[in-house]
């Protein structure tokens, strides 16, 4: 990428600056700077000593991928696919899920708080579309995205008296609904097993996040994070091969991975330069996910692993009655 030096750029007047800014905004509705001037304007304060930090920040902190909302023929498609990946649902279970989605779905604006810390989780909440996160905010305003909530995920407590241990915030516009409650399910309903499997998967992703923040380098954190997002979106049928949408700003990525926005920007550039990922308007493509998984020691969740002949034999042996 060519970025002219300080001497290569004239010192524009306020009038020319406004015209450049206006043309850039008009030509890039999604906040993606074009051309040399667009890239140079990211560093306006350093190049010209300008004071328009708000616009520089707007461009610099643009979304990694500004993707549009996924269009789905059925509201509950993502939720159904994700649950079906974990457990085989009967027609009665599917009808129950669809009825709840059609009857109780509602829209959530970006940055709106869905659940407050300490709030009673009386009913399970299912994410039908959009992205959210469980968030912990410090007194000085810093925040940590503890875990992301993607289409098909559930926000629920083990009992009707469970409380939320964190705030749940919408990162993008979302559609949510109330999922069938445990008390409403038949004793032999596969949804009971599906809920338990979803909780097991959520715990696995939380442990992965702890490992990511505690032991991986910045390069490995970004790589492992993208692998996990692709894996989770594939469960809801929202990937096209190794390609998926990522509607997060660099600020959100920094809050999720414990890095600065500058470090996130440089790391993503390194991933692109190394041929690991390709970012296009509205999508991210993992070019070699197998090699990337080996690099960061990424392991598929036990719930999603296909049983091998050895594990099947071990399970059969464990279930057999002990010889007397």
C-alpha positions as CSV (number, residue, x, y, z in Angstrom):
1,X,0.0,0.0,0.0
2,X,1.4,3.4,-1.0
3,X,1.1,6.1,1.5
4,X,2.7,9.4,0.5
5,X,5.0,11.0,3.0
6,X,4.5,14.4,4.6
7,X,6.5,16.2,1.9
8,X,4.6,14.6,-0.9
9,X,1.3,16.1,0.2
10,X,0.4,19.8,-0.1
11,X,-0.8,21.7,3.0
12,X,-4.5,22.1,2.1
13,X,-6.7,24.9,3.2
14,X,-9.8,24.4,5.3
15,X,-11.9,24.8,2.1
16,X,-10.0,22.0,0.3
17,X,-10.1,19.8,3.3
18,X,-13.9,20.1,3.5
19,X,-14.2,19.3,-0.2
20,X,-12.0,16.2,0.1
21,X,-14.0,15.1,3.2
22,X,-17.3,15.6,1.4
23,X,-16.2,13.7,-1.7
24,X,-14.9,10.8,0.4
25,X,-18.1,10.6,2.4
26,X,-20.2,10.8,-0.7
27,X,-18.2,8.1,-2.5
28,X,-18.0,5.7,0.5
29,X,-21.3,5.2,2.1
30,X,-19.9,2.4,4.2
31,X,-17.0,4.3,5.6
32,X,-14.3,2.6,3.5
33,X,-11.7,5.2,2.2
34,X,-10.7,5.0,-1.4
35,X,-7.6,6.1,-3.2
36,X,-4.4,7.6,-1.8
37,X,-6.2,10.6,-0.2
38,X,-8.6,8.3,1.6
39,X,-5.8,6.3,3.1
40,X,-3.8,9.4,3.9
41,X,-6.7,11.0,5.6
42,X,-6.6,8.2,8.2
43,X,-3.4,9.7,9.4
44,X,-4.5,13.4,9.0
45,X,-3.5,14.6,12.4
46,X,0.0,13.2,12.0
47,X,0.5,14.3,8.4
48,X,-0.8,17.9,8.6
49,X,-1.3,18.5,12.2
50,X,-5.1,18.7,11.6
51,X,-7.6,18.6,14.4
52,X,-10.4,16.6,12.8
53,X,-9.8,13.6,14.9
54,X,-13.5,12.4,14.7
55,X,-13.3,11.8,11.0
56,X,-9.9,10.2,11.2
57,X,-11.3,7.9,13.8
58,X,-14.4,7.1,11.8
59,X,-12.3,5.9,8.9
60,X,-9.6,4.1,11.0
61,X,-12.2,2.3,13.1
62,X,-14.3,1.2,10.1
63,X,-15.9,-2.3,10.2
64,X,-13.6,-5.1,9.1
65,X,-16.5,-6.3,7.0
66,X,-19.6,-4.2,6.6
67,X,-22.0,-7.0,5.8
68,X,-25.7,-6.8,5.3
69,X,-28.2,-8.7,7.4
70,X,-28.6,-12.3,6.3
71,X,-31.8,-12.9,4.5
72,X,-33.4,-16.1,5.6
73,X,-36.7,-17.7,4.4
74,X,-37.7,-18.6,8.0
75,X,-37.0,-16.7,11.2
76,X,-35.9,-19.8,13.1
77,X,-33.7,-21.2,10.3
78,X,-30.4,-20.5,12.1
79,X,-31.7,-21.8,15.5
80,X,-33.1,-24.9,13.9
81,X,-29.9,-25.7,12.0
82,X,-27.7,-25.2,15.1
83,X,-29.9,-27.4,17.3
84,X,-30.1,-30.0,14.6
85,X,-26.3,-30.1,14.5
86,X,-26.2,-31.0,18.2
87,X,-29.2,-33.3,18.4
88,X,-31.9,-34.8,16.1
89,X,-35.1,-32.9,16.6
90,X,-38.6,-34.3,16.0
91,X,-41.3,-32.6,14.0
92,X,-43.0,-31.7,17.2
93,X,-39.8,-30.0,18.5
94,X,-39.3,-28.1,15.2
95,X,-42.9,-26.9,15.3
96,X,-42.5,-25.7,18.8
97,X,-39.3,-23.8,17.9
98,X,-40.9,-22.2,14.9
99,X,-44.1,-21.2,16.8
100,X,-42.0,-19.5,19.5
101,X,-40.0,-17.6,16.9
102,X,-43.1,-16.4,15.0
103,X,-45.0,-15.4,18.2
104,X,-42.3,-13.7,20.3
105,X,-39.6,-12.4,17.9
106,X,-38.5,-8.8,18.3
107,X,-35.9,-6.5,17.0
108,X,-32.9,-5.1,19.0
109,X,-31.0,-2.0,17.8
110,X,-27.2,-2.0,17.7
111,X,-25.6,-1.1,21.1
112,X,-28.9,-1.8,22.9
113,X,-28.7,-3.8,26.1
114,X,-30.6,-7.0,25.9
115,X,-29.9,-8.3,29.4
116,X,-28.4,-6.6,32.5
117,X,-26.0,-8.1,34.9
118,X,-27.9,-9.6,37.8
119,X,-31.2,-9.7,35.8
120,X,-33.3,-12.8,36.3
121,X,-33.3,-15.1,33.3
122,X,-36.9,-16.3,33.5
123,X,-37.1,-17.5,29.8
124,X,-34.4,-18.6,27.4
125,X,-33.6,-16.1,24.7
126,X,-32.6,-17.3,21.2
127,X,-30.6,-15.2,18.7
128,X,-32.3,-15.5,15.3
129,X,-30.1,-13.0,13.4
130,X,-27.4,-10.4,14.2
131,X,-24.5,-10.4,16.6
132,X,-24.3,-9.7,20.3
133,X,-21.9,-10.2,23.2
134,X,-21.6,-10.9,26.9
135,X,-19.8,-7.8,28.2
136,X,-18.1,-6.7,31.4
137,X,-17.4,-3.0,31.7
138,X,-14.8,-1.5,34.1
139,X,-15.3,1.7,36.0
140,X,-13.0,3.7,33.7
141,X,-15.0,2.7,30.6
142,X,-12.8,-0.1,29.4
143,X,-14.8,-3.3,28.4
144,X,-14.1,-6.9,27.7
145,X,-16.2,-9.0,25.3
146,X,-16.4,-12.2,27.3
147,X,-18.1,-14.2,24.5
148,X,-19.9,-13.5,21.3
149,X,-23.5,-14.4,20.6
150,X,-24.2,-15.5,17.0
151,X,-27.3,-16.6,15.2
152,X,-28.6,-19.8,16.8
153,X,-27.1,-19.1,20.2
154,X,-29.1,-19.1,23.4
155,X,-29.0,-16.9,26.4
156,X,-30.5,-18.8,29.3
157,X,-30.1,-20.0,32.9
158,X,-30.1,-23.5,34.1
159,X,-33.2,-22.8,36.3
160,X,-36.0,-20.2,36.3
161,X,-34.2,-18.5,39.2
162,X,-30.9,-18.1,37.4
163,X,-29.5,-14.6,37.0
164,X,-27.2,-13.2,34.3
165,X,-23.5,-12.9,35.4
166,X,-22.8,-10.2,32.7
167,X,-24.5,-7.6,30.5
168,X,-25.7,-8.8,27.1
169,X,-25.3,-6.1,24.4
170,X,-26.2,-6.1,20.7
171,X,-23.2,-5.4,18.5
172,X,-25.3,-5.2,15.4
173,X,-29.0,-5.0,14.8
174,X,-30.5,-8.3,16.1
175,X,-33.7,-10.3,16.0
176,X,-34.3,-12.4,19.1
177,X,-37.2,-14.5,20.4
178,X,-38.2,-16.5,23.5
179,X,-37.1,-20.1,23.2
180,X,-39.3,-22.9,24.6
181,X,-38.9,-23.2,28.3
182,X,-37.7,-26.4,30.0
183,X,-41.0,-26.6,31.9
184,X,-43.0,-26.6,28.6
185,X,-41.0,-29.5,27.1
186,X,-42.1,-33.1,27.2
187,X,-39.9,-35.4,29.3
188,X,-38.6,-37.1,26.1
189,X,-38.2,-33.9,24.1
190,X,-34.9,-33.7,22.2
191,X,-34.8,-30.0,22.9
192,X,-33.8,-30.9,26.5
193,X,-30.7,-32.6,25.1
194,X,-30.2,-29.8,22.7
195,X,-30.2,-27.2,25.5
196,X,-27.6,-29.2,27.5
197,X,-25.4,-29.6,24.4
198,X,-25.6,-25.9,23.7
199,X,-24.5,-25.2,27.2
200,X,-21.6,-27.6,26.8
201,X,-20.6,-25.9,23.6
202,X,-20.8,-22.5,25.2
203,X,-18.5,-23.6,28.1
204,X,-16.0,-25.0,25.5
205,X,-15.9,-21.6,23.7
206,X,-15.5,-19.8,27.0
207,X,-12.5,-22.0,27.9
208,X,-11.1,-21.3,24.4
209,X,-11.4,-17.6,25.0
210,X,-9.5,-17.9,28.3
211,X,-6.7,-19.8,26.6
212,X,-6.7,-17.4,23.7
213,X,-6.2,-14.4,26.0
214,X,-3.8,-16.1,28.4
215,X,-1.4,-17.9,26.1
216,X,-1.6,-16.9,22.4
217,X,0.2,-14.2,20.7
218,X,-1.7,-11.4,18.9
219,X,-1.2,-13.2,15.5
220,X,-2.5,-16.5,17.0
221,X,-5.4,-14.8,18.8
222,X,-6.8,-13.3,15.6
223,X,-6.3,-16.6,13.7
224,X,-7.9,-18.7,16.4
225,X,-10.8,-16.2,16.7
226,X,-11.5,-16.3,13.0
227,X,-11.4,-20.1,13.0
228,X,-13.9,-20.2,15.9
229,X,-16.3,-17.7,14.2
230,X,-16.2,-19.7,11.0
231,X,-16.9,-22.9,12.9
232,X,-19.8,-21.4,14.9
233,X,-21.4,-19.8,11.8
234,X,-21.2,-23.0,9.9
235,X,-23.4,-24.7,12.5
236,X,-26.2,-22.2,11.7
237,X,-25.7,-22.5,7.9
238,X,-24.2,-19.0,7.6
239,X,-21.0,-19.9,5.8
240,X,-20.2,-20.4,2.1
241,X,-17.3,-22.9,2.3
242,X,-14.6,-21.1,4.2
243,X,-16.2,-17.7,3.6
244,X,-18.3,-15.9,6.2
245,X,-19.4,-12.4,7.2
246,X,-17.8,-10.5,10.1
247,X,-19.7,-7.3,10.9
248,X,-17.4,-6.2,13.7
249,X,-15.4,-3.0,14.0
250,X,-11.7,-3.1,15.0
251,X,-12.8,-1.7,18.4
252,X,-15.0,-4.7,19.0
253,X,-12.2,-7.1,17.9
254,X,-9.8,-5.3,20.3
255,X,-12.3,-5.6,23.1
256,X,-12.7,-9.3,22.4
257,X,-9.0,-10.2,22.0
258,X,-7.5,-7.9,24.6
259,X,-5.5,-5.8,22.1
260,X,-5.4,-2.2,20.9
261,X,-7.1,-1.2,17.7
262,X,-3.7,-0.3,16.2
263,X,-2.4,-3.8,17.0
264,X,-5.5,-5.4,15.6
265,X,-5.1,-3.4,12.4
266,X,-1.4,-4.5,12.0
267,X,-2.2,-8.1,12.8
268,X,-5.0,-8.3,10.2
269,X,-2.6,-6.8,7.6
270,X,-0.1,-9.5,8.5
271,X,-2.7,-12.3,8.1
272,X,-3.6,-10.9,4.7
273,X,0.0,-10.5,3.7
274,X,0.8,-14.1,4.7
275,X,-2.0,-15.4,2.6
276,X,-3.9,-16.8,5.5
277,X,-7.1,-14.8,5.0
278,X,-8.7,-12.7,2.3
279,X,-11.1,-9.9,3.2
280,X,-13.6,-8.7,0.6
281,X,-16.4,-6.3,1.0
282,X,-18.8,-8.1,3.4
283,X,-16.8,-11.3,3.9
284,X,-13.7,-13.0,5.2
285,X,-12.3,-16.1,3.6
286,X,-10.0,-18.5,5.4
287,X,-7.6,-19.6,2.6
288,X,-6.0,-22.5,4.5
289,X,-7.9,-23.3,7.6
290,X,-6.3,-26.7,8.2
291,X,-2.8,-25.2,8.4
292,X,-4.1,-22.3,10.4
293,X,-5.7,-24.7,12.9
294,X,-2.4,-26.5,13.3
295,X,-0.6,-23.3,13.9
296,X,-2.8,-22.3,16.8
297,X,-3.6,-25.8,18.0
298,X,-7.3,-25.2,17.3
299,X,-9.4,-28.2,18.4
300,X,-13.0,-28.9,17.4
301,X,-15.3,-29.0,20.4
302,X,-15.8,-32.6,21.7
303,X,-19.6,-32.4,21.0
304,X,-18.9,-31.8,17.3
305,X,-16.2,-34.4,16.8
306,X,-17.1,-37.5,14.8
307,X,-16.5,-40.6,16.9
308,X,-13.6,-42.8,15.7
309,X,-13.6,-46.6,15.8
310,X,-11.3,-46.5,18.8
311,X,-13.6,-44.1,20.8
312,X,-16.7,-46.1,19.8
313,X,-15.0,-49.3,21.1
314,X,-14.1,-47.5,24.3
315,X,-17.6,-46.3,24.8
316,X,-19.0,-49.8,24.2
317,X,-16.6,-51.2,26.7
318,X,-17.4,-48.6,29.3
319,X,-21.2,-49.2,28.9
320,X,-20.8,-53.0,29.2
321,X,-21.6,-54.5,32.6
322,X,-18.5,-55.3,34.7
323,X,-17.6,-58.9,34.9
324,X,-18.1,-60.4,38.3
